[in-house]
Amino acid sequence: MERYLEFASNHPLLIVGFLAVLLVLIWTELRRQLGGVQELTPAQAVPWINDDDAVIVDISPVADFNKGHIVSALNIQPSRLAKPDTEIEKLRDKKLLVVCRTGPTATSAAATLRKMGAEQVAVLKGGMVAWRNDQFPVTTKK
């Protein structure tokens, strides 16, 4: 134990950096678990998508969306979620799969949708990168 204290007193910046990273990891994990947002792998997302009532909300920038997206996905920018309109209000009662390029942005958008009252919200783990890597179909049609 003495060696740990000696190390900590000799390297305070390392200790502060370690604690900061640890707190950020804990905070992020707690937000994810307590936010009620489920993460689905691409394989787990397919049954969710095939449900008649499910809606895919792709929050990617328009340019990325036009390069390829999941069939029947709606491209809704995160800024629109901050000021919901009637189209977004109608989504509250649906099963929602939120997608972005790699996943983290979708988690924030999904949390926003949960705060709006949407009960069944999931995020595509790994985003479109994982979807493409698992060789699931994409389309460029709008």
PyMOL CGO cylinders between C-alpha atoms (Angstrom):
from pymol import cmd
from pymol.cgo import CYLINDER

trace = [
    CYLINDER, 0.00, 0.00, 0.00, 2.91, 2.30, 0.77, 0.3, 1, 1, 1, 1, 1, 1,
    CYLINDER, 2.91, 2.30, 0.77, 4.19, 1.87, -2.78, 0.3, 1, 1, 1, 1, 1, 1,
    CYLINDER, 4.19, 1.87, -2.78, 0.85, 3.01, -4.21, 0.3, 1, 1, 1, 1, 1, 1,
    CYLINDER, 0.85, 3.01, -4.21, 0.87, 6.13, -2.09, 0.3, 1, 1, 1, 1, 1, 1,
    CYLINDER, 0.87, 6.13, -2.09, 4.46, 6.84, -3.07, 0.3, 1, 1, 1, 1, 1, 1,
    CYLINDER, 4.46, 6.84, -3.07, 3.59, 6.39, -6.75, 0.3, 1, 1, 1, 1, 1, 1,
    CYLINDER, 3.59, 6.39, -6.75, 0.58, 8.68, -6.38, 0.3, 1, 1, 1, 1, 1, 1,
    CYLINDER, 0.58, 8.68, -6.38, 2.62, 11.39, -4.69, 0.3, 1, 1, 1, 1, 1, 1,
    CYLINDER, 2.62, 11.39, -4.69, 5.35, 11.14, -7.36, 0.3, 1, 1, 1, 1, 1, 1,
    CYLINDER, 5.35, 11.14, -7.36, 2.92, 11.16, -10.32, 0.3, 1, 1, 1, 1, 1, 1,
    CYLINDER, 2.92, 11.16, -10.32, -0.11, 13.32, -9.47, 0.3, 1, 1, 1, 1, 1, 1,
    CYLINDER, -0.11, 13.32, -9.47, -0.93, 14.12, -13.11, 0.3, 1, 1, 1, 1, 1, 1,
    CYLINDER, -0.93, 14.12, -13.11, -1.14, 10.44, -13.99, 0.3, 1, 1, 1, 1, 1, 1,
    CYLINDER, -1.14, 10.44, -13.99, -3.46, 9.82, -11.06, 0.3, 1, 1, 1, 1, 1, 1,
    CYLINDER, -3.46, 9.82, -11.06, -5.69, 12.79, -11.96, 0.3, 1, 1, 1, 1, 1, 1,
    CYLINDER, -5.69, 12.79, -11.96, -5.81, 11.66, -15.60, 0.3, 1, 1, 1, 1, 1, 1,
    CYLINDER, -5.81, 11.66, -15.60, -6.64, 8.09, -14.60, 0.3, 1, 1, 1, 1, 1, 1,
    CYLINDER, -6.64, 8.09, -14.60, -9.41, 9.22, -12.27, 0.3, 1, 1, 1, 1, 1, 1,
    CYLINDER, -9.41, 9.22, -12.27, -10.85, 11.53, -14.94, 0.3, 1, 1, 1, 1, 1, 1,
    CYLINDER, -10.85, 11.53, -14.94, -10.96, 8.72, -17.51, 0.3, 1, 1, 1, 1, 1, 1,
    CYLINDER, -10.96, 8.72, -17.51, -12.45, 6.34, -14.96, 0.3, 1, 1, 1, 1, 1, 1,
    CYLINDER, -12.45, 6.34, -14.96, -15.19, 8.82, -14.03, 0.3, 1, 1, 1, 1, 1, 1,
    CYLINDER, -15.19, 8.82, -14.03, -16.05, 9.47, -17.69, 0.3, 1, 1, 1, 1, 1, 1,
    CYLINDER, -16.05, 9.47, -17.69, -16.32, 5.73, -18.34, 0.3, 1, 1, 1, 1, 1, 1,
    CYLINDER, -16.32, 5.73, -18.34, -18.53, 5.19, -15.30, 0.3, 1, 1, 1, 1, 1, 1,
    CYLINDER, -18.53, 5.19, -15.30, -20.72, 8.19, -16.19, 0.3, 1, 1, 1, 1, 1, 1,
    CYLINDER, -20.72, 8.19, -16.19, -21.11, 7.04, -19.80, 0.3, 1, 1, 1, 1, 1, 1,
    CYLINDER, -21.11, 7.04, -19.80, -22.00, 3.49, -18.80, 0.3, 1, 1, 1, 1, 1, 1,
    CYLINDER, -22.00, 3.49, -18.80, -24.51, 4.64, -16.19, 0.3, 1, 1, 1, 1, 1, 1,
    CYLINDER, -24.51, 4.64, -16.19, -26.17, 6.99, -18.68, 0.3, 1, 1, 1, 1, 1, 1,
    CYLINDER, -26.17, 6.99, -18.68, -26.42, 4.18, -21.20, 0.3, 1, 1, 1, 1, 1, 1,
    CYLINDER, -26.42, 4.18, -21.20, -27.89, 1.68, -18.74, 0.3, 1, 1, 1, 1, 1, 1,
    CYLINDER, -27.89, 1.68, -18.74, -30.21, 4.03, -16.89, 0.3, 1, 1, 1, 1, 1, 1,
    CYLINDER, -30.21, 4.03, -16.89, -31.39, 5.79, -20.03, 0.3, 1, 1, 1, 1, 1, 1,
    CYLINDER, -31.39, 5.79, -20.03, -33.58, 2.85, -21.01, 0.3, 1, 1, 1, 1, 1, 1,
    CYLINDER, -33.58, 2.85, -21.01, -32.01, 2.69, -24.44, 0.3, 1, 1, 1, 1, 1, 1,
    CYLINDER, -32.01, 2.69, -24.44, -31.27, -0.79, -25.66, 0.3, 1, 1, 1, 1, 1, 1,
    CYLINDER, -31.27, -0.79, -25.66, -28.24, -1.47, -27.88, 0.3, 1, 1, 1, 1, 1, 1,
    CYLINDER, -28.24, -1.47, -27.88, -28.77, -3.98, -30.67, 0.3, 1, 1, 1, 1, 1, 1,
    CYLINDER, -28.77, -3.98, -30.67, -26.14, -5.57, -32.87, 0.3, 1, 1, 1, 1, 1, 1,
    CYLINDER, -26.14, -5.57, -32.87, -26.99, -5.61, -36.57, 0.3, 1, 1, 1, 1, 1, 1,
    CYLINDER, -26.99, -5.61, -36.57, -28.12, -9.25, -36.31, 0.3, 1, 1, 1, 1, 1, 1,
    CYLINDER, -28.12, -9.25, -36.31, -30.34, -8.44, -33.32, 0.3, 1, 1, 1, 1, 1, 1,
    CYLINDER, -30.34, -8.44, -33.32, -31.73, -5.39, -35.11, 0.3, 1, 1, 1, 1, 1, 1,
    CYLINDER, -31.73, -5.39, -35.11, -33.11, -7.34, -38.08, 0.3, 1, 1, 1, 1, 1, 1,
    CYLINDER, -33.11, -7.34, -38.08, -36.15, -8.78, -36.20, 0.3, 1, 1, 1, 1, 1, 1,
    CYLINDER, -36.15, -8.78, -36.20, -36.72, -5.33, -34.67, 0.3, 1, 1, 1, 1, 1, 1,
    CYLINDER, -36.72, -5.33, -34.67, -36.67, -3.78, -38.16, 0.3, 1, 1, 1, 1, 1, 1,
    CYLINDER, -36.67, -3.78, -38.16, -38.92, -6.47, -39.63, 0.3, 1, 1, 1, 1, 1, 1,
    CYLINDER, -38.92, -6.47, -39.63, -41.63, -5.65, -37.10, 0.3, 1, 1, 1, 1, 1, 1,
    CYLINDER, -41.63, -5.65, -37.10, -44.39, -3.83, -39.00, 0.3, 1, 1, 1, 1, 1, 1,
    CYLINDER, -44.39, -3.83, -39.00, -44.55, -1.01, -36.47, 0.3, 1, 1, 1, 1, 1, 1,
    CYLINDER, -44.55, -1.01, -36.47, -40.79, -0.32, -36.29, 0.3, 1, 1, 1, 1, 1, 1,
    CYLINDER, -40.79, -0.32, -36.29, -39.25, 2.87, -37.67, 0.3, 1, 1, 1, 1, 1, 1,
    CYLINDER, -39.25, 2.87, -37.67, -35.56, 3.33, -38.46, 0.3, 1, 1, 1, 1, 1, 1,
    CYLINDER, -35.56, 3.33, -38.46, -34.40, 6.83, -37.58, 0.3, 1, 1, 1, 1, 1, 1,
    CYLINDER, -34.40, 6.83, -37.58, -31.07, 7.58, -39.27, 0.3, 1, 1, 1, 1, 1, 1,
    CYLINDER, -31.07, 7.58, -39.27, -29.53, 10.71, -37.80, 0.3, 1, 1, 1, 1, 1, 1,
    CYLINDER, -29.53, 10.71, -37.80, -26.52, 10.71, -40.12, 0.3, 1, 1, 1, 1, 1, 1,
    CYLINDER, -26.52, 10.71, -40.12, -25.70, 13.87, -42.07, 0.3, 1, 1, 1, 1, 1, 1,
    CYLINDER, -25.70, 13.87, -42.07, -27.58, 14.04, -45.37, 0.3, 1, 1, 1, 1, 1, 1,
    CYLINDER, -27.58, 14.04, -45.37, -24.41, 13.33, -47.38, 0.3, 1, 1, 1, 1, 1, 1,
    CYLINDER, -24.41, 13.33, -47.38, -23.72, 10.12, -45.41, 0.3, 1, 1, 1, 1, 1, 1,
    CYLINDER, -23.72, 10.12, -45.41, -27.37, 9.10, -45.62, 0.3, 1, 1, 1, 1, 1, 1,
    CYLINDER, -27.37, 9.10, -45.62, -27.32, 9.53, -49.41, 0.3, 1, 1, 1, 1, 1, 1,
    CYLINDER, -27.32, 9.53, -49.41, -24.23, 7.30, -49.68, 0.3, 1, 1, 1, 1, 1, 1,
    CYLINDER, -24.23, 7.30, -49.68, -26.26, 4.42, -48.25, 0.3, 1, 1, 1, 1, 1, 1,
    CYLINDER, -26.26, 4.42, -48.25, -28.74, 3.70, -45.48, 0.3, 1, 1, 1, 1, 1, 1,
    CYLINDER, -28.74, 3.70, -45.48, -30.97, 0.92, -44.20, 0.3, 1, 1, 1, 1, 1, 1,
    CYLINDER, -30.97, 0.92, -44.20, -34.01, 0.36, -46.39, 0.3, 1, 1, 1, 1, 1, 1,
    CYLINDER, -34.01, 0.36, -46.39, -37.01, 2.50, -45.32, 0.3, 1, 1, 1, 1, 1, 1,
    CYLINDER, -37.01, 2.50, -45.32, -34.92, 4.59, -42.89, 0.3, 1, 1, 1, 1, 1, 1,
    CYLINDER, -34.92, 4.59, -42.89, -36.00, 8.16, -42.18, 0.3, 1, 1, 1, 1, 1, 1,
    CYLINDER, -36.00, 8.16, -42.18, -33.20, 10.74, -42.21, 0.3, 1, 1, 1, 1, 1, 1,
    CYLINDER, -33.20, 10.74, -42.21, -33.90, 13.05, -39.28, 0.3, 1, 1, 1, 1, 1, 1,
    CYLINDER, -33.90, 13.05, -39.28, -31.20, 15.45, -38.16, 0.3, 1, 1, 1, 1, 1, 1,
    CYLINDER, -31.20, 15.45, -38.16, -30.50, 15.64, -34.40, 0.3, 1, 1, 1, 1, 1, 1,
    CYLINDER, -30.50, 15.64, -34.40, -31.33, 19.36, -34.42, 0.3, 1, 1, 1, 1, 1, 1,
    CYLINDER, -31.33, 19.36, -34.42, -34.92, 18.47, -35.38, 0.3, 1, 1, 1, 1, 1, 1,
    CYLINDER, -34.92, 18.47, -35.38, -35.22, 16.26, -32.31, 0.3, 1, 1, 1, 1, 1, 1,
    CYLINDER, -35.22, 16.26, -32.31, -34.53, 19.27, -30.09, 0.3, 1, 1, 1, 1, 1, 1,
    CYLINDER, -34.53, 19.27, -30.09, -37.63, 21.02, -31.50, 0.3, 1, 1, 1, 1, 1, 1,
    CYLINDER, -37.63, 21.02, -31.50, -40.04, 18.20, -32.34, 0.3, 1, 1, 1, 1, 1, 1,
    CYLINDER, -40.04, 18.20, -32.34, -42.59, 18.75, -35.08, 0.3, 1, 1, 1, 1, 1, 1,
    CYLINDER, -42.59, 18.75, -35.08, -45.70, 16.70, -35.82, 0.3, 1, 1, 1, 1, 1, 1,
    CYLINDER, -45.70, 16.70, -35.82, -43.75, 14.10, -37.83, 0.3, 1, 1, 1, 1, 1, 1,
    CYLINDER, -43.75, 14.10, -37.83, -41.44, 13.46, -34.90, 0.3, 1, 1, 1, 1, 1, 1,
    CYLINDER, -41.44, 13.46, -34.90, -44.30, 13.52, -32.38, 0.3, 1, 1, 1, 1, 1, 1,
    CYLINDER, -44.30, 13.52, -32.38, -45.95, 10.67, -34.33, 0.3, 1, 1, 1, 1, 1, 1,
    CYLINDER, -45.95, 10.67, -34.33, -42.86, 8.52, -33.79, 0.3, 1, 1, 1, 1, 1, 1,
    CYLINDER, -42.86, 8.52, -33.79, -43.38, 8.35, -30.02, 0.3, 1, 1, 1, 1, 1, 1,
    CYLINDER, -43.38, 8.35, -30.02, -45.78, 5.43, -30.25, 0.3, 1, 1, 1, 1, 1, 1,
    CYLINDER, -45.78, 5.43, -30.25, -43.55, 3.38, -32.57, 0.3, 1, 1, 1, 1, 1, 1,
    CYLINDER, -43.55, 3.38, -32.57, -40.64, 1.04, -32.02, 0.3, 1, 1, 1, 1, 1, 1,
    CYLINDER, -40.64, 1.04, -32.02, -37.62, 3.14, -32.95, 0.3, 1, 1, 1, 1, 1, 1,
    CYLINDER, -37.62, 3.14, -32.95, -34.19, 2.00, -34.06, 0.3, 1, 1, 1, 1, 1, 1,
    CYLINDER, -34.19, 2.00, -34.06, -31.83, 4.97, -34.04, 0.3, 1, 1, 1, 1, 1, 1,
    CYLINDER, -31.83, 4.97, -34.04, -28.83, 4.77, -36.36, 0.3, 1, 1, 1, 1, 1, 1,
    CYLINDER, -28.83, 4.77, -36.36, -25.80, 6.95, -37.01, 0.3, 1, 1, 1, 1, 1, 1,
    CYLINDER, -25.80, 6.95, -37.01, -22.42, 6.31, -38.60, 0.3, 1, 1, 1, 1, 1, 1,
    CYLINDER, -22.42, 6.31, -38.60, -20.72, 4.59, -35.63, 0.3, 1, 1, 1, 1, 1, 1,
    CYLINDER, -20.72, 4.59, -35.63, -23.20, 4.62, -32.74, 0.3, 1, 1, 1, 1, 1, 1,
    CYLINDER, -23.20, 4.62, -32.74, -22.42, 7.26, -30.07, 0.3, 1, 1, 1, 1, 1, 1,
    CYLINDER, -22.42, 7.26, -30.07, -24.44, 10.07, -31.65, 0.3, 1, 1, 1, 1, 1, 1,
    CYLINDER, -24.44, 10.07, -31.65, -27.40, 7.73, -31.94, 0.3, 1, 1, 1, 1, 1, 1,
    CYLINDER, -27.40, 7.73, -31.94, -27.27, 7.08, -28.19, 0.3, 1, 1, 1, 1, 1, 1,
    CYLINDER, -27.27, 7.08, -28.19, -27.75, 10.80, -27.47, 0.3, 1, 1, 1, 1, 1, 1,
    CYLINDER, -27.75, 10.80, -27.47, -30.57, 11.04, -30.00, 0.3, 1, 1, 1, 1, 1, 1,
    CYLINDER, -30.57, 11.04, -30.00, -32.22, 7.95, -28.52, 0.3, 1, 1, 1, 1, 1, 1,
    CYLINDER, -32.22, 7.95, -28.52, -32.07, 9.49, -25.05, 0.3, 1, 1, 1, 1, 1, 1,
    CYLINDER, -32.07, 9.49, -25.05, -33.75, 12.61, -26.46, 0.3, 1, 1, 1, 1, 1, 1,
    CYLINDER, -33.75, 12.61, -26.46, -36.50, 10.46, -27.98, 0.3, 1, 1, 1, 1, 1, 1,
    CYLINDER, -36.50, 10.46, -27.98, -36.97, 8.72, -24.61, 0.3, 1, 1, 1, 1, 1, 1,
    CYLINDER, -36.97, 8.72, -24.61, -37.37, 12.11, -22.92, 0.3, 1, 1, 1, 1, 1, 1,
    CYLINDER, -37.37, 12.11, -22.92, -40.02, 12.98, -25.51, 0.3, 1, 1, 1, 1, 1, 1,
    CYLINDER, -40.02, 12.98, -25.51, -42.00, 9.96, -24.37, 0.3, 1, 1, 1, 1, 1, 1,
    CYLINDER, -42.00, 9.96, -24.37, -40.95, 7.23, -26.80, 0.3, 1, 1, 1, 1, 1, 1,
    CYLINDER, -40.95, 7.23, -26.80, -40.95, 3.96, -24.88, 0.3, 1, 1, 1, 1, 1, 1,
    CYLINDER, -40.95, 3.96, -24.88, -39.40, 1.47, -27.28, 0.3, 1, 1, 1, 1, 1, 1,
    CYLINDER, -39.40, 1.47, -27.28, -36.09, 2.92, -28.43, 0.3, 1, 1, 1, 1, 1, 1,
    CYLINDER, -36.09, 2.92, -28.43, -32.99, 1.01, -29.46, 0.3, 1, 1, 1, 1, 1, 1,
    CYLINDER, -32.99, 1.01, -29.46, -29.64, 2.01, -30.92, 0.3, 1, 1, 1, 1, 1, 1,
    CYLINDER, -29.64, 2.01, -30.92, -27.76, 0.12, -33.62, 0.3, 1, 1, 1, 1, 1, 1,
    CYLINDER, -27.76, 0.12, -33.62, -24.52, -0.85, -31.89, 0.3, 1, 1, 1, 1, 1, 1,
    CYLINDER, -24.52, -0.85, -31.89, -21.62, 0.17, -34.11, 0.3, 1, 1, 1, 1, 1, 1,
    CYLINDER, -21.62, 0.17, -34.11, -23.94, 2.14, -36.39, 0.3, 1, 1, 1, 1, 1, 1,
    CYLINDER, -23.94, 2.14, -36.39, -23.86, 1.91, -40.16, 0.3, 1, 1, 1, 1, 1, 1,
    CYLINDER, -23.86, 1.91, -40.16, -20.20, 0.87, -40.04, 0.3, 1, 1, 1, 1, 1, 1,
    CYLINDER, -20.20, 0.87, -40.04, -21.17, -2.33, -38.19, 0.3, 1, 1, 1, 1, 1, 1,
    CYLINDER, -21.17, -2.33, -38.19, -24.23, -2.81, -40.44, 0.3, 1, 1, 1, 1, 1, 1,
    CYLINDER, -24.23, -2.81, -40.44, -22.05, -2.69, -43.56, 0.3, 1, 1, 1, 1, 1, 1,
    CYLINDER, -22.05, -2.69, -43.56, -19.29, -4.82, -41.99, 0.3, 1, 1, 1, 1, 1, 1,
    CYLINDER, -19.29, -4.82, -41.99, -21.89, -7.52, -41.27, 0.3, 1, 1, 1, 1, 1, 1,
    CYLINDER, -21.89, -7.52, -41.27, -22.92, -7.24, -44.94, 0.3, 1, 1, 1, 1, 1, 1,
    CYLINDER, -22.92, -7.24, -44.94, -26.53, -6.28, -44.37, 0.3, 1, 1, 1, 1, 1, 1,
    CYLINDER, -26.53, -6.28, -44.37, -28.25, -4.49, -47.27, 0.3, 1, 1, 1, 1, 1, 1,
    CYLINDER, -28.25, -4.49, -47.27, -28.14, -0.74, -47.79, 0.3, 1, 1, 1, 1, 1, 1,
    CYLINDER, -28.14, -0.74, -47.79, -29.87, 1.44, -50.33, 0.3, 1, 1, 1, 1, 1, 1,
    CYLINDER, -29.87, 1.44, -50.33, -29.27, 4.87, -51.80, 0.3, 1, 1, 1, 1, 1, 1,
    CYLINDER, -29.27, 4.87, -51.80, -32.94, 5.41, -52.66, 0.3, 1, 1, 1, 1, 1, 1,
    CYLINDER, -32.94, 5.41, -52.66, -34.70, 8.13, -50.70, 0.3, 1, 1, 1, 1, 1, 1,
]
cmd.load_cgo(trace, "trace")
